[in-house]
Amino acid sequence: MKYIAIDKIDFLLICLGVGLLAIGVQWFFVPIGLVTGGISGFGIVVYEVTSKHFAIPIPIALTNILVNIPLFAISIKQRGFNFAKKSLYAVILFSVWLSVLEYFPNPFRYITDILLIGIFGGATIGIGIGIVLRTGSTTGGTDMLASIIKFIAPKFPIPKLMLAIDAIIIIAGMSIFGLETGLYAIISVLVTTKMISIVLEGGLSVRAAFIITSKSSELIKKISEQLPEATMQFQGRKMVYSGQETELLFAVLAEKQLPKLKSLIMNIDPNAFVTIGEVREVLGQEMHHGL
């Protein structure tokens, strides 16, 4: 076991993440046949087909294991066993969770609104997958497939890759459970994708401001005094803007601080040129404390 041992915190997070994923699948989606993509969605399709046309339906947990075998082989070849070992725990635990939850009463069985099921089930699954991905692992299936594709083509973000793969599985689900159910599944997938992004990005709502000003010293002083939470960097780069010699300032701050920053800039230098962009991720201990 020492060869596949992982950090205890990561193991607990993986347990939590796949537990939420299994709840979303087993308690929300399976009862109404909502195929939202993923290996679990594919498993729902397989279960429905085999239960109708064969004597013994194939459980979702078994489909999860069988489909992940070739994906693990490719992933290990790409990144080595150290990357895949966490995902191995996640896949096994997911199948265990799916099997165990069958023996517990479903607290959501009385909810008949398919839209509510889709939204809250999608959110539960998205949070679960996001937690697992933050450990450097995957839950196997489509997120592992997305990781494999991203390894080959790094420019494609994992959430969007998963969305594309899920779309194919949803179409398969539509052919079995009907168009209306499939449309609700699309809403659920969008919720899942958004929740994954929120968990991966830490739920930050952060903006970056680039300020070209001729009054950099005064502006830096005021921002430091009135917006101490903002992470401010001074770039000593002189340039000419509107016929004046100016300097470039760069600030990272919470979205809620933007109005105050704009007010400071306009009061000190109404002629400043400012561009503001969205920040997808912030790294660094000092930055996180500031935001």
Disulfide bonds with the S-S distance in Angstrom:
none
